[in-house]
Amino acid sequence: MSSISRQQCADAIRILAADAVQQANSGHPGAPMGMADIAQVVWGDFLSHNPVNPQWMNRDRFVLSNGHGSMLIYALLHLSGYDVSADDLRDFRQLHSKTPGHPEHGYTPGVETTTGPLGQGIANAVGMAIGEASLAAQFNTPEHQIIDHHTYVFMGDGCMMEGISHEACSLAGTLGLGKLIAYWDDNGISIDGEVEAWFSDDTPARFRSYGWQVIDGVDGHDSAAIAAATEQARQETSKPTLICCRTVIGKGSPNKQGSESCHGAPLGADEIALVREKLDWQAAPFEVPSDVMQAWDAKQKGAESEQQWQSRFDAYASAEPELAAELKRRVAGELPADWASTTQQMIAEAQKEGADLATRKASLVALNKLGPFLPELIGGSADLAGSNYTIWDQSKPISAQDASGNYLYFGVREFAMSAICNGLALYGGFKAYAATFLVFTDYMRNGMRMSALMKQPVVYVLTHDSIGLGEDGPTHQPVEHVASLRLIPNMSLWRPCDAVESLIAWTVACEQKSKPSSLVFSRQTLPHQARSDQQLADVAKGGYVLKDAEGTLGTPDLILIATGSEVALAMQAAEQLEQNGSRVRVVSMPCTDAFDAQADDYKESVLPAQVTKRIAIEAGISDYWYKYVGLSGRVVGMQSFGESAPANQLFEHFGFTVDNVVSIAQEILA
């Protein structure tokens, strides 16, 4: 491109962003206008992608971490030739449009991840870069470099201020992710004004301390300088690169550029007219001159790039047919062909073995059973592997020296861990899992929410699930956490009662394709429960009759509903109540969302409407369970934080005893 056409191409972004925000009467024109020159260089000169096939396996990934500037990526996609039309831009921020207020994965072709919660985009990008390095190490051969691309990220001051960027970028430096290139939009402005009063970090020094290559002092409006910095970044293969670009927010707006007034509000019709005059832009709103569109059009170049790669892949498949077939299976998200029969046999054997285990240890047993059949399994723990039991027999650490492993030592970085796993899931070819204590989901909650929002099947391994944690006390004892995770739309939560339910929970989580799973495991040993073949088959339905009194004909006097460690308590209470002449059903409900998704007749067979005398038992906050027991039912649960004491004392103190359950049952049966 000539220097004039570069300017015109960048100005096309500025005009489209200003027009779309004005039409929607909401949005953020400042970042797209300020980063337009950087975007033009990256997308025009470096980004390898195919607008006709946004899912091309070896494409470069692009992440707009400062997602409030969404019109930047929408303009880029429209101009480059993706299926994002001028009408889609006119529908910016409107219901069901391809151009929502923040970029959302699944809505817009070419949007790799949902961004907006600041800092998570760069963490997603770290996950994508790990994915590229790992797949390359596992599948490339000296003769065939099939996985070989970069991950580009745009970041703003807000991303830099968020703590998650520290967590993720620190790990990225340690892992030596040389194909990760980030551009910092250093415009010195945020919503509240000039950031120097609250953001005075030496950011280049910070990133150098992480082990990044830092290229600072780049004029973010000088195309030649941006291109030179990008080329320097691409030459450094042993460490990620941060390119610090000094820019003017809202560049092109005569009266508002350089100030917070253009950050998050329309420029106004009069100001946009002045922008058009300043940029010498004659086209009507949402119209781009044909020569500028032609200069931007990446369809032919993208198709040629993919075709060249496809020829290389065909040669690879001919030379390495097993590797090629396995890579295609994994990227397609398909389970191994023998998955169903293998897992069914594992579950049957686990039921026959009848092991009494803490379910966190049962989780490790499940990993050791399932892991060898799932080479795509990748994950780790936030510095709690010895407690979460996530290092299984064939775990191999990923490092800067060797990316071919399957285990990530995340360090004490819960939030980044969740967002990195989202990036791995989005990248494709992996089943990602992340582990910590259940109570520390508070630290990574928004990353978990984003898993659910983006329909990414990340598996969260959450141990030490209740006051059963014991002496570490209320700071470490989760009380409200299970209930709050159940409230996240599209989040599946399992709280298994024994080793068999734990294995089934893992199996179902690995089979998920469009929702994350939270697997909640106990610290303390839980007894094995006897099951018939039908009961075993019903576990995956989320709730099932574990014990029924003889002769009830579907109408017991009382139903006890329990999860996790409290299932054994319910079984013991039921036995005592039956000795007193009551007919009691025990329902194990390890996964309420799975149970809720069952057919009405099945749910009625487990929880018949005519049986209104019900007690739910769970060592967590009580309120959630009234949807199953009704307002006249009772819940044995928590109404406060825990205490520091041995677990057995705590369960007695808070009423999780046979005597208390029996006493409550006798009250409602009277």
Secondary structure by P-SEA (a helix, b strand, c coil): ccaaaaaaaaaaaaaaaaaaaaaaccccaaaaaaaaaaaaaaaaccbbbbcccccccccbbbbcccccaaaaaaaaaaaacccccaaaaaacccccccccccccccccccccccccccaaaaaaaaaaaaaaaaaaaaccccccccccbbbbbbbcccccccaaaaaaaaaaaaaccccbbbbbcccccccccccccccccaaaaaaaaaccccccccccccaaaaaaaaaaaaacccbbbbbbbbccccccccccccccccccccccaaaaaaaaaaaccccccccccaaaaaaacaaaaaaaaaaaaaaaaaaaaaacaaaaaaaaaaaacccccaaaaaaaaaaaaaaaaccccaaaaaaaaaaaaaccccccccccccccccccccccccbbbbcccccccccccccccaaaaaaaaaaaaaacccbbbbbcccccccccaaaaaaaaaaccbbbbbccccccccccccccccccaaaaaaaacccbbbbbcccaaaaaaaaaaaaacccbbbbbbbbcbbbbbbbbcaaaaaacccccccccccccccccccbbbbbcccaaaaaaaaaaaaaaaccbbbbbbcccaaaaaaccaaaaaaaccccccccccccccccccccccccccbbbccccbbbbbccaaaaaaaacccaaaaaaaaaaaac
